[in-house]
């Protein structure tokens, strides 16, 4: 009898900020860049607020800012 698991495989992304852009690098190495102008909360956020994020099934959620970025 094969073993099965109902846990979803966790996806990892890397989030960085530079030159007025939000960079999201996916596990497969593909990178997306978003202008921070699109997300005023992120543009004006502190480093602490930007670092408090988690990956969701559709993108990234910045917890302290109550902001979702869909990928």
RAMOBEL-V744966 format. One record per residue. SS is DSSP state (~ for helix, > for strand, _ for the rest). OMEGA is omega as a letter, one per 30 degrees, with the letter a starting at -180 (none if undefined). D_CENTER is the distance of its C-alpha to the mean C-alpha in whole Angstrom. Layout:
ss,omega,d_center
SS,OMEGA,D_CENTER
SS,OMEGA,D_CENTER
This chain:
ss,omega,d_center
_,a,38
_,l,34
_,l,32
_,l,29
_,l,26
_,l,24
_,l,21
_,l,18
_,a,17
_,l,13
_,l,11
_,l,9
>,l,7
>,a,7
>,l,6
>,l,9
>,l,11
>,l,15
_,l,17
_,a,16
>,l,13
>,l,9
>,l,9
>,l,6
>,a,9
>,a,9
_,a,12
_,l,15
_,l,14
_,a,13
>,l,11
>,l,10
>,l,11
>,l,11
>,l,14
~,l,13
~,l,16
~,a,15
_,a,13
~,l,16
~,l,14
~,a,12
~,a,15
_,a,17
_,l,15
_,l,16
~,l,14
~,l,15
~,l,13
~,a,10
~,a,10
_,a,10
>,l,7
>,l,6
>,l,5
_,l,8
_,a,10
_,a,10
>,a,6
>,l,3
>,l,6
>,a,8
_,a,11
_,a,13
_,a,13
_,a,13
>,l,10
>,l,8
>,l,7
>,l,8
_,none,8
